[in-house]
Amino acid sequence: MPPLADDALLPTLADSVRPDEDGVHILDRRAFPFQQHWVHARTVDDVATAIEDMVTQSSGPYFAVLWGMVLAARDAAHRPDPHTHMHHAAARLVRTRPTNDQPRIATEHVLRATADCAAADLPGIAETAAREAEREYRDRSARMGRAAADLLDDDARVLTHCWGDLYLVGLVHAAQQQGKHLSFVCTETRPYLQGARLTAHTLAELDVPTTLVTDAMPAALLRAGDIDALVTASDRISMDGHVINKIGTLQLAVAAHTFGVPFHALCHAPDPDSPTGADVPIEFRDGDEVLHALGHRTASPLVEGRYPAFDVTDPRFVTTVVTDRGAYPPGDLAGYWTAQPQQHRQGTPQ
């Protein structure tokens, strides 16, 4: 874990994926904050299953995949075709969250680092690459947080949706260092209630005034003038400025646009492999999850559920895309890559 400023509070979820000699230990976000239970993933498939089952979310899968690739390297060192094994492991991990480009970016980083090394060297090189990628991800989140904080007024009331993880932590730390006094309104984010449990709890840990509302309330708050900015993370942003994020982001963005409230979408970098929003696959999860909350059925036994886990927000509803290189209008994202084209993309959260 890289050092923070002396006065920066470190929330619990900022350190929720921990590698060890016996595997990867992942804090179960499905139970947090009521319980702090760690899932022990001993194999690549264990890591993949934990991601698919929502044990970890947002930035968590990026770190889990990095260390899953280290587990793959430890196993591959004893196999006759180690690099093929590494690529098979990468493919398994990438399939866990198809909408989010985090798993793919994480696997690519480790695969590049280990591409030409001998089998015996795979574990050590993979671990060095994973630590480097984790450190860079945290650094980039901090830079992005500073760029986002610059866009907010000193006493801004910020509406957020779902769990922005290190993106949100970076924003809060930067605002605090700038002497700003932000307050947040969090949506519940059904059906997993990430906003009610993860976002709200973390903001409270960071000593930020936090109010929780149901997913149906924000439009009324925006209309009443109770919100100064909508700020979310994103699972992917296409080169033409479409923001792909947790389901419900679109309706918030449309409402914010209607009532003249800016929407700032945070993303380390736009995805150069996604020219348009239509190029991003949308993950559909089991509709049964919509019928339950925290393990309890909340819907009639006579109905079925439908669960598109993400939605796509059109650029016309997006004010700013905030990256680790600064803020861009959604129509000018090509400038991100032309500014420093020699740098390969790495890391971008759900």
C-alpha positions in Angstrom: 0.0 0.0 0.0 1.6 3.3 -1.1 1.9 6.0 1.6 -0.8 8.7 1.7 -0.5 12.2 3.0 0.0 12.4 6.8 -3.5 13.7 7.3 -5.3 11.3 4.9 -7.6 8.7 6.4 -7.4 5.3 4.8 -10.9 3.7 4.6 -11.3 -0.1 5.1 -12.2 -0.8 1.5 -9.0 0.8 0.1 -7.1 -2.4 1.2 -9.5 -5.2 0.4 -7.5 -7.5 -1.8 -4.4 -9.0 -0.1 -2.0 -11.4 -1.7 -0.1 -14.0 0.3 1.9 -17.2 -0.2 -1.3 -19.3 0.2 -3.4 -17.4 -2.3 -5.4 -14.2 -2.5 -7.6 -12.9 0.4 -10.5 -10.8 -0.7 -12.8 -8.9 1.7 -16.3 -9.9 1.0 -18.1 -6.7 0.0 -21.5 -8.5 -0.1 -21.4 -8.6 3.8 -19.6 -5.4 4.5 -19.9 -3.3 6.7 -21.9 -5.7 8.9 -19.2 -8.3 8.8 -15.6 -8.2 7.7 -15.2 -11.7 6.2 -12.3 -12.6 3.9 -12.7 -15.0 1.1 -9.6 -17.1 0.5 -9.0 -17.7 -3.2 -6.3 -20.4 -3.7 -6.6 -20.7 -7.5 -7.2 -18.6 -10.6 -10.7 -20.1 -10.8 -11.3 -19.2 -7.1 -10.4 -15.6 -7.9 -12.6 -15.6 -11.0 -15.6 -17.0 -9.1 -15.2 -14.4 -6.4 -15.4 -11.6 -8.9 -18.4 -13.2 -10.7 -20.2 -13.6 -7.4 -19.6 -10.0 -6.5 -17.3 -10.7 -3.5 -15.3 -7.7 -4.8 -16.5 -4.9 -7.0 -15.4 -1.6 -8.5 -11.6 -1.3 -8.3 -11.5 -4.6 -6.5 -11.6 -6.9 -9.5 -8.6 -5.0 -11.0 -6.4 -5.9 -8.0 -7.9 -9.4 -7.7 -7.1 -10.1 -11.3 -3.5 -8.9 -10.9 -2.9 -11.3 -8.0 -4.9 -14.0 -9.8 -2.3 -13.8 -12.6 0.4 -14.2 -9.9 -1.3 -17.4 -8.9 -1.4 -18.5 -12.5 2.4 -17.8 -12.8 3.1 -19.9 -9.7 1.2 -22.8 -11.3 2.6 -22.2 -14.8 6.2 -22.4 -13.6 5.7 -26.2 -13.2 3.9 -26.8 -16.5 5.3 -27.9 -19.9 3.8 -24.9 -21.7 3.8 -22.2 -19.1 2.9 -19.2 -21.3 -0.1 -21.0 -22.8 -1.3 -21.6 -19.3 -0.9 -17.9 -18.5 -3.0 -16.9 -21.5 -5.7 -19.4 -20.5 -5.8 -18.0 -17.0 -6.0 -14.5 -18.4 -8.9 -15.4 -20.6 -10.8 -16.9 -17.6 -10.3 -13.8 -15.6 -11.3 -11.4 -18.4 -14.6 -13.2 -18.8 -15.6 -12.4 -15.2 -16.9 -8.8 -15.9 -17.3 -8.3 -19.7 -18.5 -4.6 -19.4 -15.6 -3.4 -17.3 -12.2 -3.3 -19.0 -10.3 -3.6 -15.7 -9.7 -7.4 -15.9 -8.4 -7.2 -19.4 -6.1 -4.3 -18.6 -4.7 -6.1 -15.5 -4.0 -9.3 -17.4 -2.4 -7.5 -20.3 0.0 -5.8 -17.9 1.2 -9.1 -16.4 1.3 -10.9 -19.7 3.5 -8.2 -21.2 5.9 -8.4 -18.3 6.2 -12.2 -18.4 6.1 -12.7 -22.2 9.8 -13.7 -22.7 10.8 -15.0 -19.3 11.8 -18.5 -18.4 9.3 -20.7 -16.6 11.3 -20.6 -13.3 11.2 -16.8 -13.4 7.5 -16.5 -14.0 6.3 -16.1 -10.3 8.8 -13.5 -9.4 8.3 -11.4 -12.5 4.6 -11.7 -12.3 4.6 -10.5 -8.7 6.8 -7.6 -9.5 4.5 -6.6 -12.4 1.4 -6.9 -10.2 2.9 -4.7 -7.5 3.9 -2.1 -10.1 0.4 -2.1 -11.6 -1.3 -1.8 -8.3 1.0 1.1 -7.3 0.4 2.9 -10.6 -3.4 2.4 -10.3 -3.4 4.1 -6.9 -1.2 6.9 -8.2 -3.5 7.4 -11.2 -6.6 7.5 -9.0 -5.0 10.2 -6.9 -4.2 12.3 -9.9 -7.7 11.8 -11.3 -9.1 12.8 -7.9 -7.2 16.0 -7.9 -8.5 16.8 -11.4 -12.1 16.1 -10.2 -11.7 18.2 -7.0 -10.7 21.1 -9.1 -14.1 21.1 -10.8 -16.1 21.3 -7.6 -17.0 24.4 -5.5 -15.7 24.7 -1.9 -19.0 23.6 -0.4 -20.4 21.5 -3.2 -23.2 19.0 -2.5 -22.3 16.0 -4.6 -24.6 13.2 -5.8 -22.9 9.9 -6.5 -24.1 6.5 -7.6 -22.8 3.0 -6.8 -19.3 2.6 -5.4 -16.5 4.6 -7.0 -13.8 3.0 -4.8 -10.4 4.5 -5.1 -11.7 7.0 -7.6 -14.0 8.5 -4.9 -11.4 8.2 -2.2 -8.9 10.1 -4.4 -11.5 12.8 -5.0 -12.2 13.2 -1.3 -8.6 13.3 -0.3 -7.8 15.9 -2.9 -10.8 18.1 -1.9 -9.7 17.9 1.8 -6.2 18.9 0.9 -7.6 21.8 -1.0 -9.6 22.9 2.0 -12.9 22.2 0.4 -15.8 20.9 2.5 -17.8 18.6 0.3 -20.9 16.8 1.3 -22.3 13.7 -0.5 -25.7 12.2 -1.3 -25.5 8.5 -2.0 -28.1 6.4 -3.8 -28.8 2.9 -2.4 -27.8 1.3 -5.7 -30.1 -1.7 -5.9 -30.0 -4.6 -5.9 -26.6 -5.0 -4.2 -26.9 -1.8 -2.2 -23.3 -0.8 -2.9 -24.2 2.9 -2.3 -25.9 2.2 1.0 -23.2 -0.1 2.4 -19.9 0.6 0.6 -20.0 4.3 -0.6 -21.9 5.7 2.4 -19.7 3.8 4.9 -16.5 4.8 3.3 -17.4 8.5 3.0 -18.3 8.4 6.7 -14.9 6.8 7.5 -13.4 9.7 5.6 -15.2 12.2 7.8 -17.4 13.5 5.0 -21.1 14.5 5.7 -23.1 11.8 3.9 -26.8 11.4 3.3 -28.4 8.2 1.9 -31.4 8.3 -0.5 -33.3 5.6 -2.4 -32.7 5.2 -6.1 -36.0 6.9 -6.9 -35.3 10.2 -5.1 -32.4 12.0 -6.9 -34.5 13.7 -9.6 -36.6 15.5 -7.0 -33.4 16.6 -5.2 -31.9 17.9 -8.5 -35.1 19.8 -9.3 -35.1 21.4 -5.9 -31.6 22.7 -6.3 -30.2 20.5 -3.5 -27.4 19.0 -5.6 -24.4 20.9 -7.1 -22.8 18.2 -9.1 -23.3 14.5 -10.1 -20.0 12.6 -9.9 -19.7 8.9 -10.7 -17.0 6.5 -11.6 -17.3 4.5 -14.8 -16.7 0.9 -15.9 -15.7 2.1 -19.3 -15.8 5.2 -21.4 -15.9 4.9 -25.2 -13.8 7.2 -27.4 -16.9 9.1 -28.5 -17.8 9.9 -24.9 -20.4 7.4 -24.0 -20.2 6.6 -20.2 -20.8 3.0 -19.3 -21.5 2.6 -15.6 -23.7 0.9 -13.0 -27.3 0.6 -14.0 -29.1 3.8 -13.0 -26.4 6.2 -14.0 -28.3 7.1 -17.2 -31.4 8.3 -15.4 -29.3 10.4 -13.0 -27.4 12.0 -15.9 -30.6 12.7 -17.8 -32.2 14.3 -14.7 -29.0 16.3 -13.9 -28.9 17.6 -17.5 -32.6 18.5 -17.3 -32.1 20.6 -14.2 -28.7 22.2 -15.2 -26.5 20.2 -12.9 -23.1 19.1 -14.3 -22.2 15.4 -14.6 -18.5 14.6 -14.2 -17.6 11.0 -15.0 -14.4 9.7 -13.6 -12.2 7.3 -15.6 -8.4 6.8 -15.7 -8.6 6.7 -19.5 -11.1 6.3 -22.3 -10.9 2.9 -23.9 -9.2 3.1 -27.3 -10.6 -0.3 -28.2 -14.2 1.0 -27.8 -14.8 3.6 -30.5 -18.5 4.0 -29.6 -20.8 3.0 -26.8 -22.3 0.3 -29.0 -18.9 -1.5 -28.9 -19.1 -2.1 -25.2 -20.8 -5.4 -24.2 -23.4 -5.0 -21.4 -23.4 -7.7 -18.7 -26.7 -9.1 -17.8 -26.8 -10.8 -14.4 -29.2 -13.3 -13.1 -32.6 -11.6 -12.8 -33.2 -13.5 -9.6 -30.8 -11.0 -7.9 -33.3 -8.2 -8.5 -35.9 -10.1 -6.5 -33.6 -10.2 -3.4 -31.7 -7.7 -1.2 -29.0 -8.9 1.2 -30.1 -12.5 0.9 -33.8 -11.8 1.6 -36.5 -12.0 -1.1 -38.2 -8.6 -1.4 -40.5 -9.3 -4.4 -43.6 -11.3 -4.9 -43.1 -15.0 -5.6 -45.2 -14.6 -8.7 -42.8 -12.4 -10.7 -39.5 -12.7 -12.6 -36.6 -10.3 -12.5 -34.4 -8.7 -15.2 -31.0 -7.3 -14.5 -28.9 -5.4 -17.0 -26.0 -4.6 -14.6 -24.8 -1.5 -16.6 -26.3 1.3 -18.7 -24.9 3.6 -21.4 -25.1 7.4 -20.9 -25.0 9.5 -24.1 -22.3 12.2 -24.4 -24.9 14.9 -24.5 -25.7 14.2 -20.9 -22.1 14.2 -19.8 -20.4 17.5 -18.9 -16.9 16.3 -18.3 -14.8 13.1 -18.4 -12.2 13.3 -15.7 -9.0 11.3 -16.3 -5.6 11.0 -14.7 -4.4 13.6 -17.3 -7.1 16.1 -16.5 -10.6 16.9 -17.5 -11.9 16.6 -21.1 -15.3 17.4 -22.8 -16.8 14.1 -23.9 -16.3 15.0 -27.5 -12.6 15.6 -27.2 -11.4 12.3 -25.7 -8.9 11.6 -28.5 -6.8 14.3 -26.9 -6.1 12.0 -24.0 -4.1 9.6 -26.2 -2.6 12.2 -28.6 -1.2 14.1 -25.6 1.1 11.3 -24.6 0.8 8.6 -27.2 3.9 6.8 -26.2 2.3 5.6 -22.9 0.4 2.4 -23.0 -2.9 2.4 -21.2 -3.1 0.8 -17.8 -5.8 0.5 -15.3 -9.1 2.4 -15.5 -13.4 1.0 -12.0 -16.9 -1.8 -11.2 
